[in-house]
Amino acid sequence: MIKDNGGIPIIAHIGANVTEEHFKFISEMRKVGVMGVEVFSSYHDKLLSKQLFDYCVDNSFLITCGSDFHGVNKPNITIGGCIYSNKELISIRQFIDRVRVY
């Protein structure tokens, strides 16, 4: 349904919703049309973000970022508060340059 309406199906903050076997879960979701993962999230520590990032790069999967800002419901989270390295940003830009996502 998401694709039929011009959207790109992404798994949001997997670290908050899936407690183990993240990559098995992602592989299963890919079979049903998911195209990417929210890699950089306020729910993920640096290690999980790096593992998700490497998985996505190795498997040509889309990488997204989300702060999960909800205003007064999450006062310690700011809009756009995502942390990634310059190396990761370069890799993301290279990926975007070589694929068409819509």
Residue frames as a rotation matrix with the C-alpha (Angstrom) as fourth column:
MET 1
0.572 0.821 0.000 0.00
0.821 -0.572 0.000 0.00
0.000 0.000 -1.000 0.00
ILE 2
0.376 -0.513 -0.772 2.86
0.194 -0.771 0.607 2.38
-0.906 -0.378 -0.191 0.81
LYS 3
-0.696 -0.689 0.202 4.52
0.291 -0.014 0.956 1.82
-0.656 0.725 0.210 -2.57
ASP 4
-0.234 0.707 0.668 1.17
0.971 0.129 0.203 2.07
0.057 0.696 -0.716 -4.38
ASN 5
0.813 0.559 -0.163 0.85
0.578 -0.810 0.103 5.58
-0.074 -0.178 -0.981 -2.97
GLY 6
0.634 -0.619 0.463 4.36
0.047 -0.567 -0.822 6.70
0.772 0.544 -0.330 -3.94
GLY 7
0.717 -0.340 0.609 5.95
-0.696 -0.312 0.646 6.01
-0.030 -0.887 -0.460 -0.57
ILE 8
-0.080 -0.815 -0.573 9.04
-0.418 0.550 -0.724 4.11
0.905 0.182 -0.385 0.46
PRO 9
0.869 0.465 -0.171 8.48
-0.070 0.457 0.887 1.51
0.490 -0.758 0.430 3.21
ILE 10
-0.226 -0.935 0.272 11.03
-0.389 -0.169 -0.905 1.98
0.893 -0.311 -0.326 6.01
ILE 11
0.307 0.215 -0.927 11.43
0.726 0.577 0.374 0.11
0.615 -0.788 0.021 9.30
ALA 12
0.370 -0.097 0.924 11.32
-0.355 -0.934 0.044 2.81
0.858 -0.344 -0.380 12.00
HIS 13
-0.069 -0.525 0.848 13.52
-0.953 -0.217 -0.211 2.70
0.295 -0.823 -0.485 15.13
ILE 14
0.336 0.158 -0.928 14.03
-0.218 0.972 0.087 -1.04
0.916 0.173 0.362 15.06
GLY 15
-0.676 -0.702 -0.225 16.02
0.089 0.225 -0.970 -0.82
0.731 -0.676 -0.089 18.30
ALA 16
-0.689 0.500 0.525 12.86
-0.722 -0.405 -0.561 0.21
-0.069 -0.765 0.640 20.16
ASN 17
0.280 0.951 -0.128 10.61
-0.958 0.268 -0.105 -2.45
-0.066 0.152 0.986 18.65
VAL 18
0.777 -0.123 -0.618 12.80
-0.101 0.944 -0.315 -5.51
0.622 0.307 0.721 18.05
THR 19
0.777 -0.420 0.469 14.95
-0.577 -0.178 0.797 -6.73
-0.251 -0.890 -0.380 20.92
GLU 20
-0.114 -0.841 0.529 17.08
-0.254 0.539 0.803 -9.33
-0.960 -0.043 -0.275 19.13
GLU 21
-0.326 -0.132 0.936 17.96
0.701 0.630 0.333 -10.72
-0.634 0.765 -0.113 15.71
HIS 22
0.081 0.340 -0.937 17.59
-0.210 -0.913 -0.349 -7.33
-0.974 0.225 -0.002 14.04
PHE 23
-0.573 -0.426 -0.700 19.07
-0.724 -0.138 0.676 -8.52
-0.384 0.894 -0.229 10.75
LYS 24
-0.886 0.391 0.251 16.87
0.438 0.883 0.170 -11.59
-0.155 0.260 -0.953 10.53
PHE 25
0.004 0.924 -0.382 13.86
0.568 -0.317 -0.760 -9.31
-0.823 -0.214 -0.526 11.06
ILE 26
-0.066 -0.101 -0.993 15.07
-0.552 -0.825 0.120 -6.87
-0.831 0.556 -0.001 8.41
SER 27
-0.930 -0.334 -0.152 15.62
-0.316 0.518 0.795 -9.72
-0.187 0.788 -0.587 5.92
GLU 28
-0.579 0.789 0.205 12.09
0.747 0.614 -0.255 -11.01
-0.328 0.006 -0.945 6.50
MET 29
0.212 0.667 -0.715 10.61
0.264 -0.743 -0.615 -7.52
-0.941 -0.059 -0.334 6.11
ARG 30
-0.505 -0.475 -0.721 12.57
-0.567 -0.448 0.691 -6.99
-0.651 0.758 -0.043 2.90
LYS 31
-0.923 0.171 0.343 10.81
0.329 0.813 0.480 -10.03
-0.197 0.556 -0.807 1.42
VAL 32
-0.009 0.999 0.031 7.48
0.949 0.019 -0.314 -8.21
-0.314 0.026 -0.949 1.80
GLY 33
0.413 0.196 0.889 8.68
0.765 -0.605 -0.222 -4.96
0.494 0.772 -0.400 0.25
VAL 34
0.841 -0.204 -0.500 10.43
0.228 -0.705 0.672 -2.93
-0.490 -0.679 -0.546 2.94
MET 35
0.726 -0.520 0.449 13.15
0.440 -0.149 -0.885 -0.82
0.528 0.841 0.121 1.28
GLY 36
-0.150 -0.830 0.537 15.09
-0.062 -0.534 -0.843 0.69
0.987 -0.159 0.029 4.18
VAL 37
0.237 0.089 -0.967 15.82
0.903 0.346 0.253 1.13
0.357 -0.934 0.001 7.86
GLU 38
0.795 -0.045 0.605 15.86
-0.259 -0.927 0.271 4.12
0.548 -0.373 -0.749 10.17
VAL 39
0.223 -0.836 -0.502 19.52
0.591 0.525 -0.613 3.63
0.775 -0.160 0.611 11.13
PHE 40
-0.833 -0.545 0.098 20.11
0.305 -0.600 -0.740 6.80
0.462 -0.586 0.666 13.12
SER 41
0.245 0.966 0.085 17.53
0.164 -0.128 0.978 7.17
0.956 -0.225 -0.190 15.87
SER 42
-0.117 -0.222 0.968 17.33
-0.837 -0.503 -0.217 8.42
0.535 -0.835 -0.127 19.43
TYR 43
0.801 0.462 0.382 16.41
-0.592 0.706 0.389 4.83
-0.090 -0.537 0.839 20.32
HIS 44
0.839 -0.510 -0.190 19.72
0.353 0.776 -0.524 3.41
0.415 0.372 0.830 19.04
ASP 45
0.607 -0.761 -0.231 23.12
-0.013 -0.300 0.954 3.47
-0.795 -0.575 -0.192 20.67
LYS 46
0.196 -0.611 -0.767 26.21
-0.892 -0.437 0.120 4.03
-0.408 0.660 -0.631 18.51
LEU 47
-0.729 -0.516 0.449 26.94
-0.336 0.842 0.422 0.32
-0.596 0.157 -0.788 18.18
LEU 48
-0.053 0.787 0.615 23.47
0.540 0.541 -0.645 -0.57
-0.840 0.298 -0.453 16.89
SER 49
0.712 0.294 -0.638 23.52
-0.277 -0.717 -0.640 2.41
-0.646 0.632 -0.429 14.50
LYS 50
-0.207 -0.874 -0.439 26.89
-0.882 -0.028 0.470 1.29
-0.424 0.484 -0.766 13.13
GLN 51
-0.716 -0.025 0.698 25.72
0.076 0.991 0.114 -2.30
-0.694 0.135 -0.707 12.72
LEU 52
0.341 0.918 0.201 22.53
0.459 0.024 -0.888 -1.18
-0.821 0.395 -0.413 10.96
PHE 53
0.515 -0.236 -0.824 24.48
-0.622 -0.765 -0.170 1.25
-0.590 0.600 -0.541 8.79
ASP 54
-0.577 -0.815 -0.043 26.96
-0.657 0.433 0.618 -1.42
-0.485 0.385 -0.785 7.70
TYR 55
-0.437 0.512 0.740 24.13
0.421 0.843 -0.335 -3.88
-0.795 0.166 -0.584 6.99
CYS 56
0.612 0.754 -0.239 22.28
0.183 -0.429 -0.885 -1.34
-0.770 0.498 -0.400 4.86
VAL 57
0.215 -0.626 -0.749 25.39
-0.851 -0.497 0.171 -0.35
-0.479 0.601 -0.640 2.90
ASP 58
-0.739 -0.586 0.333 26.35
-0.404 0.781 0.476 -3.98
-0.539 0.217 -0.814 2.32
ASN 59
-0.512 0.643 0.570 22.83
0.645 0.726 -0.239 -4.85
-0.567 0.245 -0.786 1.17
SER 60
-0.927 0.102 0.360 21.99
0.201 -0.675 0.710 -1.66
0.315 0.731 0.605 -0.81
PHE 61
0.002 0.915 -0.402 19.18
0.973 0.092 0.212 -0.82
0.231 -0.392 -0.891 1.61
LEU 62
0.174 0.123 0.977 17.97
0.166 -0.982 0.094 2.74
0.971 0.146 -0.191 2.17
ILE 63
-0.484 -0.413 -0.771 19.24
0.851 -0.018 -0.525 4.52
0.203 -0.910 0.360 5.29
THR 64
0.270 0.582 0.767 17.13
0.244 -0.812 0.530 7.07
0.931 0.045 -0.362 7.12
CYS 65
-0.824 -0.518 -0.230 17.45
0.414 -0.273 -0.869 9.19
0.387 -0.811 0.439 10.22
GLY 66
0.182 0.914 0.362 14.85
0.173 -0.392 0.903 10.23
0.968 -0.102 -0.230 12.74
SER 67
-0.730 -0.455 0.510 14.99
-0.357 -0.382 -0.853 11.98
0.582 -0.805 0.116 16.06
ASP 68
-0.326 0.756 -0.567 11.53
0.722 0.586 0.368 10.70
0.611 -0.290 -0.737 17.06
PHE 69
-0.996 -0.008 0.093 10.65
-0.040 -0.864 -0.501 14.18
0.084 -0.503 0.860 18.25
HIS 70
-0.248 0.960 -0.131 7.19
0.772 0.277 0.572 14.39
0.585 0.040 -0.810 19.84
GLY 71
0.058 0.276 0.959 7.21
-0.144 -0.949 0.281 17.84
0.988 -0.155 -0.015 21.41
VAL 72
-0.013 -0.031 0.999 6.32
-0.940 -0.340 -0.023 18.00
0.341 -0.940 -0.025 25.10
ASN 73
0.926 0.378 -0.004 5.89
-0.361 0.887 0.290 14.22
0.113 -0.267 0.957 25.19
LYS 74
0.571 -0.819 -0.063 9.66
0.820 0.573 -0.013 13.83
0.047 -0.044 0.998 24.74
PRO 75
0.991 -0.052 -0.126 11.26
-0.033 -0.989 0.147 17.02
-0.132 -0.141 -0.981 26.06
ASN 76
0.271 -0.962 0.038 14.84
-0.199 -0.018 0.980 15.71
-0.942 -0.273 -0.196 25.80
ILE 77
-0.180 -0.254 0.950 14.57
0.824 0.488 0.287 14.99
-0.537 0.835 0.121 22.07
THR 78
-0.169 0.073 -0.983 15.04
-0.278 -0.960 -0.024 17.79
-0.945 0.270 0.183 19.53
ILE 79
0.880 0.475 0.014 13.85
-0.074 0.166 -0.983 17.94
-0.469 0.864 0.181 15.93
GLY 80
0.805 -0.542 -0.239 16.54
-0.284 0.001 -0.959 16.60
0.520 0.840 -0.154 13.62
GLY 81
0.359 -0.685 0.634 18.70
-0.907 -0.095 0.411 15.36
-0.221 -0.722 -0.655 16.46
CYS 82
0.993 -0.097 0.064 20.55
0.111 0.952 -0.286 12.59
-0.033 0.292 0.956 14.60
ILE 83
0.369 -0.929 -0.015 24.21
-0.697 -0.287 0.657 11.77
-0.615 -0.232 -0.754 14.95
TYR 84
0.878 -0.223 0.423 26.26
0.419 0.786 -0.454 10.25
-0.231 0.576 0.784 12.16
SER 85
0.059 -0.966 -0.252 29.88
0.364 -0.214 0.906 10.54
-0.929 -0.145 0.339 11.08
ASN 86
0.095 -0.131 -0.987 31.26
-0.756 -0.654 0.014 12.33
-0.647 0.745 -0.161 8.03
LYS 87
-0.892 -0.449 -0.046 32.24
-0.389 0.712 0.584 8.93
-0.230 0.539 -0.810 6.60
GLU 88
-0.508 0.789 0.345 28.65
0.606 0.612 -0.508 7.72
-0.612 -0.049 -0.789 6.97
LEU 89
0.320 0.626 -0.712 27.30
-0.079 -0.731 -0.678 10.88
-0.944 0.273 -0.184 5.37
ILE 90
-0.368 -0.538 -0.758 29.64
-0.828 -0.180 0.531 10.46
-0.422 0.823 -0.379 2.39
SER 91
-0.966 0.013 0.259 28.51
0.085 0.959 0.271 6.85
-0.245 0.284 -0.927 1.97
ILE 92
-0.100 0.995 -0.026 24.83
0.529 0.032 -0.848 7.88
-0.842 -0.099 -0.530 2.14
ARG 93
0.263 0.165 -0.951 25.38
-0.516 -0.808 -0.283 10.58
-0.815 0.565 -0.128 -0.51
GLN 94
-0.734 -0.573 -0.364 27.20
-0.628 0.368 0.686 8.12
-0.259 0.732 -0.630 -2.79
PHE 95
-0.738 0.539 0.405 24.30
0.486 0.842 -0.235 5.70
-0.467 0.024 -0.884 -2.47
ILE 96
0.224 0.870 -0.439 21.75
0.243 -0.486 -0.840 8.40
-0.944 0.082 -0.320 -3.29
ASP 97
-0.068 -0.345 -0.936 23.77
-0.747 -0.605 0.277 9.44
-0.662 0.718 -0.217 -6.33
ARG 98
-0.863 -0.412 -0.293 23.75
-0.500 0.606 0.619 5.94
-0.078 0.680 -0.729 -7.83
VAL 99
-0.766 0.634 0.105 20.17
0.632 0.773 -0.052 4.79
-0.114 0.027 -0.993 -7.23
ARG 100
-0.638 0.705 0.310 16.71
-0.427 -0.658 0.620 5.98
0.641 0.263 0.721 -8.07
VAL 101
-0.975 0.221 -0.022 14.36
0.129 0.484 -0.866 5.52
-0.181 -0.847 -0.500 -5.13
TYR 102
-0.147 0.980 -0.136 11.11
0.029 -0.134 -0.991 6.65
-0.989 -0.150 -0.009 -6.73
